[in-house]
Amino acid sequence: MKRASPWRGFHWPSFFLMLGLCTVGVLVIYSATHSSEQADLKNASVQQAAWVGLGLAFFFGLAFSDYHRWVSQGWFWFGGGIFLLLAVLIFGREVNGAKSWIRFGPVGFQPAEVMKIAFLVGATALLMSFRERMEKFRTVLALVGLALVPIFLILKQPDLGSAAVFLPMAFGLLFAGGARLRFLLVPLGAGLAGVLAIYLWVGHFGKEIPFLKTYQNNRIRTFFDPNLDPLGSGWTIRQSIIAIGSGGFSGKGFLRGDQNLYGFLPKNIAYNDFIFSVLGEEWGFLGGGLLILGQAALLLCIAWIGMRAPDLEGRLLAGGAAFPFLLSAMEEPSWPCVWPRWG
């Protein structure tokens, strides 16, 4: 009998969308850092390209493996992710005020990023053990409780942005698993209530959140009133808005963004937290719109793959991956005007 090709059923549209988005990311990071005099910033695009290459290797490795085997080992991967989160609190390197990186010589990684994958697989394993009780409220509580473990450890770093991913991921898993609609409101409502409480406590009442560092509280506070720190966080917000607005419809052209080139957007954050502002200035509304459309198309591909999955495990993995991707896609364009940079 002729053996089926491993490429059979491979979803090429999602692959090319992903590759295109990664290429755009490397190009815009290069534009944001090419004029920097700091070696680590100047090499940021090369490092990003290397991570893209490594990511592609993992992508193909996972694409041609049996995901049932990964789910069967879900608790092992979840435990490994928790171990890394504990290790970074002890041996981690502090970057931008958060102890969130582990480095081995010139190579470093964030355990919180590894934990996202570990949680996805571990949570899928948990829900598979509850598959006959997916519509029960205790299943929702068990999953939310599982999500709170990495959330608590990541907040100890503290990295609020990474911690905020896990409840949307839990929502996606429950949605894909067919949980009752009213139960889906638990992780969604908990996440929205937490965000609203933070905004009111810091932005409206002017208080500080104990588990956040001073600079994180200041970022939230100056988001509501940039004049509170006109040369710090407030300056960055204003300059990012100016950069996007000055790009007009078609942008100023690749490597020609004045706000970025002359340092009005601080170079140490322009290539990461405010990379959309660099893209908006150089590629304009047209480039930014096409980027968002590309992300939306990839999200639809993930949803399509999940709906066509042959079993519950496949649907859970796709659903759990879709919602954090949606959150990440919304973050970058939203930071100047919709919500604060809180990492």
ZAVEX-693437 format. One line per 5 residues: number of its first residue (from 0); their letters; for each residue x, y, z of C-alpha. Coordinates in nm, 2 decimals. Example, Ala and Ser with C-alpha at 12.3 -4.5 7.8 and 13.67 -1.06 7.14 Angstrom:
0> as> 1.23 -0.45 0.78 | 1.37 -0.11 0.71
***
This chain:
0> mkras> 0.00 0.00 0.00 | 0.13 0.34 -0.09 | 0.21 0.55 0.21 | 0.02 0.88 0.23 | 0.24 1.19 0.18
5> pwrgf> 0.31 1.39 0.50 | 0.22 1.70 0.30 | -0.13 1.59 0.24 | -0.37 1.82 0.42 | -0.10 2.08 0.49
10> hwpsf> -0.26 2.42 0.50 | -0.05 2.63 0.27 | -0.25 2.95 0.30 | -0.18 2.98 0.68 | 0.19 2.90 0.62
15> flmlg> 0.24 3.17 0.36 | 0.04 3.42 0.57 | 0.26 3.34 0.87 | 0.58 3.37 0.66 | 0.47 3.70 0.52
20> lctvg> 0.38 3.85 0.86 | 0.72 3.73 1.00 | 0.90 3.89 0.70 | 0.72 4.22 0.76 | 0.82 4.20 1.12
25> vlviy> 1.19 4.15 1.04 | 1.18 4.44 0.79 | 1.01 4.69 1.03 | 1.25 4.59 1.32 | 1.54 4.66 1.09
30> saths> 1.40 5.00 1.00 | 1.35 5.08 1.37 | 1.71 4.98 1.47 | 1.94 5.03 1.16 | 2.04 5.38 1.27
35> seqad> 2.11 5.29 1.63 | 2.46 5.31 1.77 | 2.40 5.03 2.02 | 2.52 4.69 1.89 | 2.24 4.50 2.06
40> lknas> 1.98 4.72 1.90 | 2.15 4.73 1.56 | 2.15 4.34 1.55 | 1.78 4.31 1.66 | 1.65 4.23 1.31
45> vqqaa> 1.92 3.96 1.27 | 1.82 3.81 1.60 | 1.46 3.83 1.50 | 1.53 3.65 1.17 | 1.72 3.38 1.36
50> wvglg> 1.42 3.33 1.59 | 1.19 3.31 1.28 | 1.41 3.04 1.14 | 1.40 2.85 1.47 | 1.03 2.90 1.49
55> lafff> 0.98 2.75 1.14 | 1.18 2.45 1.24 | 0.95 2.39 1.53 | 0.65 2.47 1.31 | 0.73 2.19 1.07
60> glafs> 0.83 1.95 1.35 | 0.49 2.00 1.52 | 0.30 2.00 1.19 | 0.42 1.66 1.10 | 0.39 1.51 1.44
65> dyhrw> 0.09 1.35 1.61 | -0.06 1.61 1.84 | -0.24 1.34 2.04 | 0.10 1.24 2.17 | 0.17 1.59 2.29
70> vsqgw> -0.17 1.61 2.46 | -0.11 1.28 2.63 | 0.21 1.43 2.78 | 0.03 1.76 2.86 | 0.10 1.75 3.24
75> fwfgg> 0.47 1.70 3.17 | 0.49 2.01 2.95 | 0.28 2.21 3.19 | 0.51 2.11 3.48 | 0.81 2.20 3.28
80> gifll> 0.67 2.54 3.20 | 0.60 2.60 3.57 | 0.96 2.50 3.65 | 1.09 2.76 3.41 | 0.88 3.03 3.56
85> lavli> 1.01 2.94 3.91 | 1.37 2.93 3.77 | 1.34 3.28 3.62 | 1.25 3.43 3.96 | 1.57 3.29 4.10
90> fgrev> 1.82 3.30 3.81 | 1.65 3.54 3.57 | 1.79 3.86 3.43 | 1.61 4.18 3.48 | 1.52 4.36 3.15
95> ngaks> 1.31 4.68 3.15 | 1.23 4.64 3.51 | 1.10 4.28 3.49 | 1.29 3.97 3.59 | 1.16 3.77 3.29
100> wirfg> 1.46 3.65 3.09 | 1.69 3.35 3.12 | 2.02 3.38 2.94 | 2.28 3.14 2.83 | 2.57 3.35 2.70
105> pvgfq> 2.44 3.56 2.41 | 2.12 3.35 2.38 | 1.81 3.44 2.59 | 1.45 3.35 2.61 | 1.14 3.44 2.82
110> paevm> 0.99 3.14 3.01 | 0.65 3.31 2.99 | 0.65 3.25 2.61 | 0.73 2.89 2.66 | 0.45 2.87 2.93
115> kiafl> 0.19 2.98 2.67 | 0.25 2.66 2.47 | 0.29 2.45 2.78 | -0.04 2.58 2.92 | -0.22 2.52 2.59
120> vgata> -0.11 2.15 2.58 | -0.17 2.11 2.96 | -0.51 2.27 2.95 | -0.61 2.06 2.65 | -0.51 1.75 2.85
125> llmsf> -0.72 1.87 3.15 | -1.03 1.93 2.93 | -0.99 1.59 2.77 | -1.01 1.44 3.11 | -1.34 1.64 3.16
130> rerme> -1.47 1.58 2.81 | -1.78 1.40 2.93 | -1.85 1.70 3.17 | -1.75 1.99 2.94 | -2.08 2.16 3.00
135> kfrtv> -2.03 2.15 3.38 | -1.94 2.47 3.57 | -1.67 2.29 3.77 | -1.49 2.22 3.44 | -1.47 2.60 3.39
140> lalvg> -1.35 2.65 3.75 | -1.08 2.38 3.70 | -0.95 2.55 3.39 | -0.95 2.90 3.53 | -0.77 2.76 3.84
145> lalvp> -0.51 2.61 3.62 | -0.46 2.94 3.44 | -0.41 3.13 3.77 | -0.10 2.93 3.85 | 0.12 3.08 3.56
150> iflil> -0.06 3.41 3.60 | 0.05 3.44 3.96 | 0.41 3.34 3.88 | 0.44 3.58 3.59 | 0.30 3.87 3.80
155> kqpdl> 0.59 3.80 4.04 | 0.84 3.90 3.77 | 0.63 4.13 3.71 | 0.51 4.11 3.35 | 0.14 4.20 3.33
160> gsaav> 0.13 4.18 2.95 | 0.23 3.82 2.94 | 0.01 3.73 3.24 | -0.30 3.87 3.06 | -0.28 3.61 2.78
165> flpma> -0.39 3.31 2.98 | -0.75 3.39 3.06 | -0.82 3.47 2.69 | -0.66 3.13 2.61 | -0.88 2.96 2.86
170> fgllf> -1.18 3.13 2.70 | -1.07 3.00 2.36 | -1.03 2.65 2.49 | -1.38 2.65 2.65 | -1.53 2.80 2.33
175> aggar> -1.38 2.54 2.11 | -1.48 2.26 2.36 | -1.84 2.36 2.34 | -1.89 2.49 2.69 | -2.22 2.66 2.77
180> lrfll> -2.23 3.03 2.67 | -2.30 3.15 3.02 | -1.99 2.96 3.15 | -1.77 3.13 2.89 | -1.85 3.46 3.06
185> vplga> -1.65 3.35 3.37 | -1.29 3.38 3.22 | -1.40 3.67 2.99 | -1.57 3.85 3.28 | -1.28 3.79 3.52
190> glagv> -1.03 3.93 3.26 | -1.24 4.24 3.18 | -1.32 4.30 3.55 | -0.95 4.29 3.63 | -0.85 4.53 3.35
195> laiyl> -1.13 4.77 3.45 | -1.03 4.75 3.82 | -0.67 4.83 3.73 | -0.77 5.13 3.51 | -1.00 5.27 3.77
200> wvghf> -0.76 5.22 4.06 | -0.46 5.37 3.90 | -0.60 5.59 3.63 | -0.90 5.74 3.80 | -0.82 5.73 4.17
205> gkeip> -0.44 5.77 4.13 | -0.36 5.48 4.35 | -0.08 5.23 4.30 | -0.12 4.85 4.25 | 0.11 4.67 4.50
210> flkty> 0.21 4.39 4.27 | 0.31 4.63 3.99 | 0.63 4.83 3.99 | 0.63 5.20 3.99 | 0.71 5.24 3.62
215> qnnri> 0.41 5.01 3.54 | 0.18 5.22 3.75 | 0.31 5.53 3.59 | 0.25 5.39 3.24 | -0.11 5.33 3.32
220> rtffd> -0.15 5.67 3.49 | 0.01 5.87 3.20 | -0.20 5.68 2.95 | -0.50 5.87 3.09 | -0.31 6.20 3.12
225> pnldp> 0.02 6.22 2.92 | 0.09 6.56 3.08 | 0.17 6.39 3.41 | 0.50 6.27 3.26 | 0.55 6.48 2.95
230> lgsgw> 0.91 6.38 2.89 | 0.87 6.02 2.99 | 0.58 5.78 2.93 | 0.36 6.07 2.81 | 0.62 6.18 2.55
235> tirqs> 0.63 5.83 2.41 | 0.25 5.82 2.37 | 0.24 6.15 2.20 | 0.53 6.07 1.96 | 0.38 5.74 1.87
240> iiaig> 0.05 5.90 1.77 | 0.24 6.17 1.57 | 0.44 5.90 1.39 | 0.12 5.71 1.29 | -0.06 6.03 1.19
245> sggfs> 0.23 6.17 0.99 | 0.25 5.85 0.77 | -0.08 5.95 0.60 | -0.23 5.71 0.35 | 0.08 5.55 0.19
250> gkgfl> 0.36 5.64 0.44 | 0.69 5.81 0.40 | 0.87 5.51 0.27 | 1.09 5.23 0.40 | 1.37 5.37 0.63
255> rgdqn> 1.24 5.72 0.60 | 1.04 5.76 0.92 | 1.15 6.09 1.09 | 1.00 6.01 1.43 | 1.20 5.69 1.44
260> lygfl> 1.51 5.80 1.25 | 1.58 6.11 1.47 | 1.49 5.94 1.80 | 1.16 6.11 1.88 | 1.04 5.75 1.94
265> pknia> 1.29 5.61 2.19 | 1.50 5.36 2.00 | 1.51 5.12 2.30 | 1.13 5.06 2.27 | 1.05 5.16 1.91
270> yndfi> 1.15 4.82 1.78 | 0.92 4.63 2.02 | 0.64 4.80 2.21 | 0.59 5.07 1.95 | 0.68 4.89 1.63
275> fsvlg> 0.33 4.96 1.48 | 0.41 5.33 1.51 | 0.73 5.28 1.30 | 0.53 5.08 1.05 | 0.25 5.34 1.04
280> eewgf> 0.49 5.62 0.97 | 0.68 5.45 0.69 | 0.40 5.24 0.54 | 0.10 5.46 0.62 | -0.26 5.36 0.66
285> lgggl> -0.23 5.13 0.36 | 0.05 4.93 0.51 | -0.10 4.92 0.86 | -0.44 4.82 0.72 | -0.28 4.54 0.51
290> lilgq> -0.09 4.41 0.82 | -0.41 4.39 1.02 | -0.60 4.22 0.73 | -0.31 3.97 0.71 | -0.34 3.90 1.08
295> aalll> -0.72 3.86 1.05 | -0.68 3.62 0.76 | -0.44 3.41 0.96 | -0.68 3.41 1.25 | -0.96 3.29 1.02
300> ciawi> -0.72 3.01 0.89 | -0.67 2.90 1.25 | -1.04 2.89 1.31 | -1.10 2.70 0.98 | -0.84 2.44 1.08
305> gmrap> -1.00 2.40 1.42 | -1.35 2.35 1.27 | -1.21 2.09 1.03 | -1.02 1.91 1.30 | -1.11 1.54 1.32
310> dlegr> -1.15 1.53 1.70 | -1.20 1.74 2.01 | -0.82 1.76 2.09 | -0.76 1.93 1.75 | -1.04 2.18 1.81
315> llagg> -0.91 2.26 2.16 | -0.56 2.32 2.04 | -0.67 2.55 1.76 | -0.92 2.74 1.98 | -0.66 2.79 2.25
320> aafpf> -0.41 2.92 2.00 | -0.65 3.16 1.83 | -0.75 3.38 2.11 | -0.40 3.48 2.24 | -0.30 3.55 1.88
325> llsam> -0.60 3.78 1.85 | -0.50 3.95 2.17 | -0.14 4.00 2.05 | -0.26 4.13 1.71 | -0.48 4.39 1.89
330> eepsw> -0.21 4.50 2.14 | 0.04 4.68 1.92 | -0.20 4.91 1.72 | -0.39 4.98 2.04 | -0.12 5.09 2.28
335> pcvwp> -0.11 5.46 2.18 | -0.48 5.53 2.22 | -0.68 5.23 2.34 | -0.49 5.08 2.64 | -0.16 5.15 2.81
340> rwg> 0.17 4.97 2.77 | 0.18 4.77 3.09 | 0.45 4.51 3.05
***
